[in-house]
Amino acid sequence: MHTIIAVNHLNKTYASGFHALKEVSVQIEQGEILALLGPNGAGKTTLISIICGIVTPSSGTVTIEGHDIIDEYREARHLVGLVPQELTTDAFETVWNTVSFSRGLFGYGRNNAHIEKTLKSLSLWDKKDNMIMSLSGGMKRRVMIAKALSHEPRILFLDEPTAGVDVELRQDMWQLVRTLRESGVTIILTTHYIEEAEEMADRIGIISNGNLLLVENKAELMHKLGKKQLTLQLQDRLAALPTTLNHHNLELTENGTELVYTYHSKQDRTGITTLLADLAAADIRFHDLYTTQSSLEEIFVSLVKKPA
């Protein structure tokens, strides 16, 4: 794998004394989708803003394709497109002119074919001559993405890209992100929608109180940290669990018709074989069983609630 962004020992303390980032280090690979999750004020936007050259770090280094973001900021910035949380566009300008102007800001010449392709990919082509002020919030969000893509960046940052966007538009944006990744664009997104990260990301980063708690492959994260539950649907209702089963991590549902056994997928032994043998010895029979695994949301909540 080729590292396209390298963040090393990054710290940011604002003038107020707020320590927004604390020794953050992460390597981002070319062509991946990395989702950054964290509660409000965790440091997600600060991290993105530093990488994009908007905020100056207190200490630490960031390189983009080998270019230091401070010493070689022009080379680094040309590689990056940013879609911020705020909808900042010229209300009295047309969609076409707004996106074309953004390309010119990076020193690139006119490329009508690229602008047309970008607008069509975002379902904005029929709005190209409309003024921004006439667009809905969702369409304005699409214009922000088009502006970020106008100079054909190799890296795209999406800071809460679907905030306030309806479900249909969110699905369209997810598809666009996948298409961009297939074309080789590296995508880093922050989101409050955990299902968004679960749906799209290759890796998940979790930030809390300025600390990057982990960066893991999504599947590996859910395997390592996810709890699994085995639910047994009983043939006969139980009033209470027999004392012989107290050493198992078992819970009897309120109606007494199901037993729920919780175990961790990273353990070498699940204990299920012993459990089934003990159930048979207690003459407890079941007619069906199924397993479920912790969602990414449950894993996220468990991590950010851990004491510092």
C-alpha positions as CSV (number, residue, x, y, z in Angstrom):
1,M,0.0,0.0,0.0
2,H,1.1,3.6,-0.7
3,T,0.9,6.1,2.0
4,I,-0.5,9.4,0.6
5,I,-1.0,11.3,3.9
6,A,1.3,10.9,6.9
7,V,0.4,12.6,10.2
8,N,3.0,12.4,13.0
9,H,2.6,13.5,16.6
10,L,0.2,16.3,15.7
11,N,-0.9,18.7,18.5
12,K,-3.2,21.7,18.4
13,T,-3.8,24.1,21.3
14,Y,-6.0,27.1,20.6
15,A,-5.4,30.6,22.2
16,S,-8.1,29.9,24.7
17,G,-6.0,27.0,26.0
18,F,-8.3,24.3,24.6
19,H,-6.2,21.3,23.6
20,A,-8.0,20.1,20.5
21,L,-5.5,17.4,19.3
22,K,-3.1,15.4,21.4
23,E,-0.2,13.5,19.7
24,V,-2.3,12.3,16.8
25,S,-0.5,10.0,14.3
26,V,-2.0,8.2,11.4
27,Q,-1.0,7.0,7.9
28,I,-3.7,7.2,5.2
29,E,-3.4,5.0,2.2
30,Q,-4.0,5.9,-1.4
31,G,-7.4,4.9,-2.7
32,E,-9.0,4.1,0.7
33,I,-12.1,5.5,2.4
34,L,-11.3,6.5,6.0
35,A,-14.2,7.5,8.2
36,L,-13.4,9.6,11.3
37,L,-16.0,9.2,14.1
38,G,-16.2,11.1,17.3
39,P,-18.6,13.2,19.4
40,N,-18.9,17.0,19.0
41,G,-15.6,18.7,19.9
42,A,-13.6,15.5,19.6
43,G,-11.1,17.1,17.2
44,K,-12.3,15.7,13.8
45,T,-12.7,19.1,12.1
46,T,-9.5,20.4,13.6
47,L,-7.6,17.5,12.2
48,I,-9.0,17.9,8.7
49,S,-8.4,21.7,8.8
50,I,-4.8,21.2,9.7
51,I,-4.2,18.7,6.9
52,C,-5.9,21.0,4.4
53,G,-3.8,24.0,5.5
54,I,-6.6,26.0,7.1
55,V,-5.4,25.7,10.7
56,T,-1.8,25.8,11.8
57,P,-0.7,23.0,14.1
58,S,1.0,23.7,17.4
59,S,3.5,20.9,16.8
60,G,3.9,17.7,14.8
61,T,4.1,17.2,11.0
62,V,1.8,16.4,8.1
63,T,3.0,15.4,4.6
64,I,0.8,14.9,1.6
65,E,2.4,12.7,-1.1
66,G,5.7,13.6,0.6
67,H,5.0,17.4,0.6
68,D,5.1,19.1,3.9
69,I,1.9,21.1,4.4
70,I,3.8,24.1,5.7
71,D,7.1,24.2,3.8
72,E,5.5,23.0,0.5
73,Y,1.9,24.2,1.0
74,R,1.2,24.9,-2.6
75,E,2.2,21.4,-3.8
76,A,0.3,19.8,-0.9
77,R,-2.9,22.0,-1.3
78,H,-3.2,21.2,-5.0
79,L,-3.7,17.5,-4.2
80,V,-6.6,18.2,-1.8
81,G,-10.3,19.0,-2.2
82,L,-12.3,20.0,0.9
83,V,-16.1,20.0,1.4
84,P,-16.6,21.8,4.7
85,Q,-19.6,21.5,7.0
86,E,-20.7,25.1,6.3
87,L,-22.5,25.9,3.1
88,T,-20.3,28.8,1.9
89,T,-21.2,29.8,-1.7
90,D,-21.9,33.0,-3.6
91,A,-25.7,33.2,-3.5
92,F,-25.9,35.4,-6.6
93,E,-23.7,33.3,-8.8
94,T,-24.6,30.4,-11.1
95,V,-23.7,26.9,-10.4
96,W,-21.5,26.7,-13.5
97,N,-19.6,29.9,-12.7
98,T,-19.1,29.0,-9.1
99,V,-17.6,25.6,-9.9
100,S,-15.5,27.0,-12.7
101,F,-14.1,29.8,-10.6
102,S,-13.1,27.3,-7.9
103,R,-10.9,25.5,-10.5
104,G,-9.3,28.7,-11.4
105,L,-8.3,29.4,-7.8
106,F,-5.9,26.5,-8.0
107,G,-4.3,27.9,-11.1
108,Y,-5.8,25.4,-13.5
109,G,-7.0,26.4,-16.9
110,R,-10.5,26.1,-18.3
111,N,-11.7,22.6,-18.7
112,N,-15.4,22.6,-19.6
113,A,-15.5,18.9,-20.2
114,H,-14.4,18.2,-16.6
115,I,-16.8,20.7,-15.1
116,E,-19.7,19.2,-17.2
117,K,-18.7,15.6,-16.1
118,T,-18.6,16.7,-12.4
119,L,-22.0,18.5,-12.5
120,K,-23.6,15.5,-14.3
121,S,-22.2,13.1,-11.7
122,L,-23.8,15.1,-9.0
123,S,-27.1,15.5,-10.8
124,L,-26.5,19.3,-11.1
125,W,-26.3,19.6,-14.9
126,D,-29.9,20.8,-15.3
127,K,-29.2,23.4,-12.6
128,K,-25.9,24.7,-14.1
129,D,-27.5,28.1,-15.0
130,N,-29.4,28.5,-11.8
131,M,-28.2,30.9,-9.1
132,I,-27.0,29.3,-5.9
133,M,-29.7,31.1,-3.9
134,S,-32.5,29.3,-5.8
135,L,-31.2,25.8,-4.8
136,S,-32.3,23.6,-1.9
137,G,-30.0,22.8,0.9
138,G,-29.2,19.4,-0.5
139,M,-28.4,20.9,-3.9
140,K,-26.1,23.5,-2.3
141,R,-24.3,20.6,-0.6
142,R,-23.8,19.0,-4.1
143,V,-22.4,22.3,-5.4
144,M,-19.9,22.3,-2.5
145,I,-18.7,18.8,-3.5
146,A,-18.5,20.0,-7.2
147,K,-16.3,22.9,-6.1
148,A,-14.0,20.6,-4.2
149,L,-13.7,18.3,-7.3
150,S,-13.2,21.1,-9.8
151,H,-9.4,20.9,-9.8
152,E,-9.3,17.1,-10.0
153,P,-7.8,16.5,-6.5
154,R,-6.3,13.1,-5.6
155,I,-7.6,13.4,-2.0
156,L,-11.1,14.5,-1.0
157,F,-12.1,15.5,2.5
158,L,-15.8,15.4,3.4
159,D,-16.6,17.1,6.7
160,E,-20.1,15.9,7.6
161,P,-21.1,15.7,3.9
162,T,-24.7,14.5,4.5
163,A,-25.6,16.7,7.5
164,G,-29.2,18.0,6.9
165,V,-29.5,16.0,3.7
166,D,-32.5,13.8,2.9
167,V,-32.2,10.0,2.7
168,E,-32.4,9.8,-1.1
169,L,-29.6,12.4,-1.5
170,R,-27.5,10.7,1.1
171,Q,-27.7,7.5,-0.9
172,D,-26.7,9.4,-4.1
173,M,-23.7,10.8,-2.3
174,W,-22.6,7.4,-1.0
175,Q,-22.6,6.1,-4.6
176,L,-20.6,9.1,-5.7
177,V,-18.0,8.5,-3.0
178,R,-17.7,4.8,-4.1
179,T,-17.3,5.9,-7.8
180,L,-14.6,8.4,-6.8
181,R,-12.7,5.8,-4.8
182,E,-12.9,3.4,-7.8
183,S,-11.2,6.1,-9.9
184,G,-8.3,6.3,-7.3
185,V,-9.4,9.2,-5.2
186,T,-8.6,8.9,-1.5
187,I,-11.5,9.9,0.7
188,I,-11.5,11.0,4.3
189,L,-14.9,11.8,5.8
190,T,-16.2,12.8,9.2
191,T,-19.7,11.9,10.0
192,H,-22.3,11.7,12.8
193,Y,-24.1,9.0,10.9
194,I,-22.4,5.8,12.1
195,E,-24.3,3.8,9.5
196,E,-22.6,6.0,6.9
197,A,-19.2,4.8,8.1
198,E,-20.4,1.2,8.4
199,E,-21.7,1.4,4.8
200,M,-18.8,3.0,3.0
201,A,-15.5,3.0,4.9
202,D,-12.5,0.7,4.5
203,R,-11.1,1.9,7.8
204,I,-12.6,3.5,10.9
205,G,-10.8,6.1,13.0
206,I,-12.3,7.0,16.4
207,I,-11.4,10.4,18.0
208,S,-12.4,11.4,21.5
209,N,-11.2,14.4,23.5
210,G,-8.4,15.1,21.0
211,N,-7.1,11.6,21.1
212,L,-7.1,9.3,18.2
213,L,-8.2,6.1,20.0
214,L,-7.7,3.8,17.1
215,V,-7.6,3.4,13.3
216,E,-8.7,-0.1,12.2
217,N,-9.9,-2.0,9.2
218,K,-13.7,-1.9,9.6
219,A,-14.2,-5.7,9.5
220,E,-11.2,-6.3,11.8
221,L,-12.5,-3.7,14.3
222,M,-15.9,-5.3,14.5
223,H,-14.4,-8.7,14.8
224,K,-11.9,-7.7,17.6
225,L,-14.2,-5.4,19.6
226,G,-17.6,-6.7,18.8
227,K,-19.6,-8.8,21.2
228,K,-21.6,-11.6,19.8
229,Q,-24.9,-13.0,21.2
230,L,-26.3,-16.4,20.8
231,T,-30.1,-16.4,21.3
232,L,-31.8,-19.7,21.9
233,Q,-35.6,-19.9,21.5
234,L,-36.9,-22.3,24.1
235,Q,-39.4,-25.1,23.6
236,D,-40.9,-24.5,27.0
237,R,-41.2,-21.3,29.0
238,L,-38.8,-20.9,31.9
239,A,-39.8,-19.1,35.1
240,A,-36.1,-18.7,36.2
241,L,-32.6,-19.8,35.3
242,P,-31.5,-23.0,37.1
243,T,-28.6,-22.3,39.5
244,T,-26.5,-24.9,37.6
245,L,-26.3,-22.3,34.8
246,N,-25.2,-19.3,36.9
247,H,-21.6,-19.5,35.8
248,H,-22.6,-18.8,32.1
249,N,-23.2,-15.3,30.9
250,L,-26.8,-16.0,30.3
251,E,-29.9,-13.8,30.4
252,L,-33.5,-15.0,30.4
253,T,-35.9,-12.7,28.5
254,E,-38.8,-11.3,30.4
255,N,-41.3,-13.6,28.8
256,G,-39.1,-16.6,29.6
257,T,-39.1,-17.9,26.1
258,E,-35.5,-17.1,25.1
259,L,-32.0,-17.4,26.5
260,V,-29.4,-14.9,25.4
261,Y,-25.7,-15.9,25.8
262,T,-23.1,-13.1,25.3
263,Y,-19.5,-13.8,24.4
264,H,-16.6,-12.0,22.7
265,S,-15.6,-13.0,19.2
266,K,-11.9,-12.4,19.9
267,Q,-11.8,-15.1,22.6
268,D,-10.2,-18.4,21.7
269,R,-13.1,-20.3,23.2
270,T,-16.7,-19.2,23.1
271,G,-18.0,-21.5,25.7
272,I,-20.9,-22.4,23.5
273,T,-20.2,-26.2,23.5
274,T,-20.1,-26.3,27.3
275,L,-23.3,-24.2,27.5
276,L,-25.2,-26.5,25.2
277,A,-24.1,-29.5,27.2
278,D,-25.2,-27.9,30.5
279,L,-28.5,-27.0,29.0
280,A,-29.1,-30.6,27.9
281,A,-28.1,-31.7,31.5
282,A,-30.7,-29.3,32.9
283,D,-33.3,-30.7,30.4
284,I,-33.7,-27.3,28.8
285,R,-34.6,-27.7,25.1
286,F,-34.7,-25.2,22.3
287,H,-36.2,-25.3,18.9
288,D,-34.1,-22.6,17.2
289,L,-31.1,-20.4,17.7
290,Y,-29.3,-17.5,16.0
291,T,-26.4,-15.2,16.5
292,T,-26.0,-11.4,16.3
293,Q,-22.9,-9.2,16.5
294,S,-22.4,-5.7,18.0
295,S,-23.0,-2.9,15.5
296,L,-20.3,-0.3,14.8
297,E,-22.5,2.2,16.8
298,E,-22.3,0.0,19.9
299,I,-18.5,-0.3,19.5
300,F,-18.1,3.4,19.1
301,V,-20.2,4.2,22.2
302,S,-18.2,1.7,24.3
303,L,-14.9,3.3,23.2
304,V,-15.7,6.9,23.7
305,K,-17.3,6.2,27.1
306,K,-14.1,4.6,28.4
307,P,-12.5,6.6,31.2
308,A,-9.4,8.6,30.2
